[in-house]
């Protein structure tokens, strides 16, 4: 959390830098913190001064107070040029407090109302992060992961040459790995209960839709196991051949080879990390 906090805070302050110089010049020095409890003091300040108080609160990691300051800019000076940027910074303050629903709502409004704003790419990126950081473990429902993946893809599509797109692509790979892990969990569940048709569907989806993830070798091995259990020897051989061609040094291929060739040893021991630890390490 600390690494994310510091990195994203720097992005936010960079975002605000062109405005901050003007804001500081308007600060009267009488109320360095502009405590939210003093509504009169806030109302009597210029939008630049209130905005500066919000930036100051961000620097001190007082995110609730920062959000209140940015909200005050909108409330007290809704037609000022500062109000637009305050909308974005208020959403950022919610994001830093892990209030993702509120952050997403604020970003949705900002994107709808200010589609040509100079920081619109950051707004899309921050919205995608707000979904991405809600991804739960692969044992649970993955609709949130799918939504995060769609939001990250939107950033890439709209701003392909930006630094935000580069980071979004990395997070998309991790999100796909998460979805593939979910398919593997369900496939193993079906396989263990002899529901082979259902299991094949899950493992095939990993191979076809998530082939760049680290779950693909195991998915091919599980398919080989199931085809042999069903007496589909030629299909098992073809699947193992694909596994061997693409992952010749994989322990999963060695296990598949041992199933098909009499006397061939399986991979020694079982040192492969469990799925949950792999999924956790890959996402976090």
Secondary structure, DSSP 8 states (H G I E B T S, - for coil): -HHHHHHHHHHHHHHHHHHHHHHHHH--SS-SS--TT-HHHHHTS-HHHHHHHHHHHHHTT-HHHHHHHHHHHHHH-TTSHHHHHHHHHHHHHHHHTT-HHHHHHHHHHHHHH-TT-TTHHHHHHHHHHHHHTT---TTS--HHHHHHHHHHHHHHHH-TTSHHHHHHHHHHHHHHHHHHHHHHHHHHHHHHTT-HHHHHHHHHHHHHH-TTSTTHHHHHHHHHHHHHHTT-HHHHHHHHHHHHHH-TT-HHHHHHHHHHSTT----SS--S--HHHHHHHHH-
